[in-house]
C-alpha cells in the first residue's frame, strides 16, 4: 500500500515568507455552495512558521475564517505570472468570507418553525 501511495506523494519544503496557495475548497463543503462555484485554491498567502514535519502556519487574510495550520498536501507554491499579472484572477466566489450587514434587526415581530421532510426543523 505504501508503494502505491508514495507514487503520487511529493515532498515539499517551504520557508518562512514563501508565498503559497491554500486549498480551501474542501473546507467549504459544509456550506451550501456548489463546488463548481468555488475556487479550488485561494491565494496568495505567506508562510508564518513550520508547525510539524508536514504542517505550516499560514498568514491568512482577515476575511478567511479558518485555522491557520495546514498540511503540505493543502498547500501549493505560488508562481507569479510576469507576462499577465491578472492571469490568476478568478470571478468565482471567494471561500471563507463572512458577510456582515449594516443594518441590525430592531425587533422580531413573529417567528415560526419550518419542518421539511428529511431535514431537522429550523427556526425562521
Secondary structure, DSSP 8 states (H G I E B T S, - for coil): -HHHHHHH-------TT-EEEE--TTTTTTSS--GGGB-SSEEEEEEEEE-SSSEEEEE--TTB-S-SEEEGGGEEE----SS-GGGG---SB-TTB----S---S------EE--TTS--EE-
